[in-house]
Structures are given as C-alpha cells and as structure tokens.
Amino acid sequence: MRTDRTYRPLALAAALAATLLGTAPAAAQETDLGFRGWGLRAGAASDPDQAIVGVHWDLGELLEDLRLQPSVDLGFGDDVATFSLLVPVHYRFEIASDVTPYAGGGLLLAVLDRDDPPRGRGRDDEEDFDIAPVAVGGLEIPIGRGRDLLLELHLGGGDAFDAKFVAGWSF
C-alpha cells in the first residue's frame, strides 16, 4: 500500500505502543502484568535481507506462563529500512532445566521505506505500512544477576520479513 502521508504509519505504531505500555500498570491489579524489565536485541532477517537492532520489554504475565513481551526493531539492508513493533505473547514451558523454551505469536506493525533505483529524475522512494501475524519460538537462558540471554526465531511478518533470528539480552 503506497501512502503519501509519510508520518501516518509511524504515528499509528507509536500510538499503539503508548497505549499498550500505558495500560499495563492498570491491568496489573487483576493479572500479573506490569513492567518487569527490558533488553537489547540484534539479529538478521530474510526477504528482505536485513541486519536488525532493537529493544524489548517484559510486561509480565497475562496468565500463568503466558508473558507479554513487545519489541521495537529497526532493520537495514536490501534497499529497505524497516521500523517494526511486534506485540507477541509467549507461552513459557516449564521444564527441569535452567533454560526455558517458549513459543507464541503476535501482531506485527511495520513501516517499510524502500529505496528503489531512480527512474528518470530524482529518487523513486516508496513507503509501505504492513500489519501481519508472526509466529515466535525461542529459548531464555539465565546468565546471572537477573539477566537472561534470549534466542528467538520469528516466522511470518508479511512484507517486513519471512524469517528473523534475534539474540537479546534482558536486564
């Protein structure tokens, strides 16, 4: 979808993020929701092939073992810059190990800024807004003092990516 209003998708993504983060403390009275920590993340995506950097937040549990952990990522490469907000829920499997596997899914909101080769005069840029489902699987590995290493695989993502591998560090 082509848009001539370049800030509308970014404003929509920011408004959704603010709404989610703003309602978490109010919902914490009925569930175990609330800010638990944050972390940095980096990785790679395919189609488009991109390097990924971002931030995630642990906003607690909707239900027992069902965690809300949204993230914001920037992707660069393959003549596309991507800004995305992923709002997933992760089901954490309790196993007899320090390593905790999890799986889940969520909704991705993405703004893609494509730099197409120029045709004639000037640049031929295109900005798209995409909403897509994403499947998530990963491992959470404790590394000491309340810190965890996250290894995640994301599948889906519409036009933003087909697959994405991300490693993160939670504080």
C-alpha positions in Angstrom: 0.0 0.0 0.0 1.5 3.3 -1.0 1.0 6.3 1.2 1.7 10.0 0.6 1.4 10.8 4.2 4.7 9.6 5.4 4.2 10.1 9.1 0.8 8.4 9.5 2.1 4.8 9.8 4.8 5.8 12.3 2.3 7.8 14.4 -0.1 4.8 14.4 2.7 2.4 15.6 3.8 4.9 18.3 0.2 5.4 19.5 -0.3 1.6 19.8 2.9 1.2 21.7 2.0 4.0 24.1 -1.5 2.5 24.6 0.0 -0.9 25.4 2.6 0.4 27.7 0.2 2.8 29.4 -2.5 0.2 30.1 -0.1 -2.4 31.6 0.0 -0.9 35.1 -3.8 -0.6 35.3 -4.2 -4.2 34.2 -1.6 -5.3 36.8 -4.2 -5.2 39.6 -6.1 -8.1 38.0 -3.3 -10.1 36.4 0.5 -10.2 36.9 1.0 -7.5 34.3 3.5 -4.7 34.8 7.0 -3.6 33.8 9.5 -6.4 34.8 12.5 -5.3 32.7 13.8 -4.5 29.3 16.6 -5.6 27.0 18.5 -5.1 23.8 18.3 -7.3 20.7 20.1 -7.8 17.4 19.9 -10.2 14.6 19.2 -10.8 10.9 16.1 -11.2 8.7 15.4 -12.7 5.3 13.4 -11.3 2.4 14.3 -8.6 2.7 17.8 -9.5 3.9 18.5 -7.1 6.8 20.5 -6.5 9.9 18.2 -6.0 12.9 18.7 -3.9 16.1 16.0 -3.3 18.7 14.6 -3.2 22.2 12.1 -5.4 24.0 10.1 -5.1 27.3 9.0 -7.7 29.7 5.5 -6.6 30.7 4.6 -9.6 32.9 2.2 -12.4 32.6 -1.3 -12.2 31.2 -1.9 -15.7 32.7 0.4 -18.1 34.3 3.3 -18.8 32.0 1.8 -16.6 29.3 4.1 -13.5 29.0 3.6 -10.2 27.1 6.9 -9.1 25.6 6.6 -6.4 22.9 9.6 -5.2 20.9 10.6 -2.4 18.6 13.1 -3.2 15.8 14.9 -1.3 13.1 16.1 -3.2 10.1 18.6 -2.1 7.4 19.6 -3.7 4.1 18.4 -4.9 0.7 17.4 -1.2 -0.2 14.8 -1.2 2.6 14.7 0.4 6.0 12.1 -1.2 8.3 10.7 0.1 11.6 8.5 -2.5 13.3 6.5 -3.0 16.5 5.8 -6.6 17.5 3.3 -7.4 20.2 3.6 -11.1 21.0 2.6 -13.4 23.8 5.0 -16.2 24.7 3.9 -19.4 26.4 6.8 -20.4 28.7 7.3 -24.2 29.0 8.3 -25.3 32.5 10.9 -28.0 32.2 13.5 -29.4 34.6 16.3 -27.1 33.4 17.5 -23.5 33.8 16.8 -23.0 30.1 13.2 -22.0 29.4 11.8 -22.7 25.9 8.8 -20.6 24.8 6.5 -20.3 21.8 3.8 -18.0 20.8 2.8 -15.4 18.3 1.6 -11.9 17.9 0.8 -9.0 15.7 3.5 -7.0 13.7 3.1 -3.4 12.7 5.8 -2.3 10.3 6.7 0.7 8.2 8.9 -0.2 5.2 10.9 2.6 3.4 12.0 1.2 0.1 14.7 3.0 -1.9 14.1 1.8 -5.4 16.5 2.7 -8.2 15.7 6.1 -9.7 13.7 6.2 -12.9 14.4 9.5 -14.7 14.9 12.4 -12.4 15.2 12.3 -8.6 14.7 9.3 -6.3 11.9 6.8 -6.5 11.1 6.0 -2.9 8.1 4.1 -1.6 6.8 3.8 2.0 4.5 1.0 2.9 2.6 0.1 6.1 2.1 -3.6 6.9 0.2 -5.5 9.6 0.9 -9.2 9.8 0.8 -12.2 12.1 4.1 -13.6 13.4 4.9 -17.0 15.0 7.7 -16.8 17.6 9.8 -19.6 19.2 12.8 -19.2 21.5 14.9 -20.0 24.4 15.6 -18.0 27.6 18.9 -18.7 29.2 19.9 -17.3 32.6 23.3 -15.6 32.6 23.4 -14.3 36.1 22.2 -11.5 38.3 18.7 -11.4 36.9 20.0 -11.2 33.3 18.9 -13.5 30.6 20.0 -14.3 27.0 17.2 -14.7 24.5 17.4 -16.6 21.3 14.3 -16.2 19.1 13.1 -17.3 15.7 10.2 -15.3 14.1 8.3 -16.6 11.1 5.8 -14.7 9.0 5.9 -10.9 9.2 4.2 -10.1 5.9 6.3 -7.8 3.8 8.6 -6.9 6.7 10.3 -10.4 6.7 9.8 -14.1 6.0 12.1 -15.2 8.9 14.1 -13.4 11.5 16.6 -14.7 14.0 17.3 -12.4 17.0 19.6 -12.7 20.1 18.7 -10.5 23.0 20.0 -9.6 26.5 17.4 -8.8 29.2 18.1 -6.8 32.2 
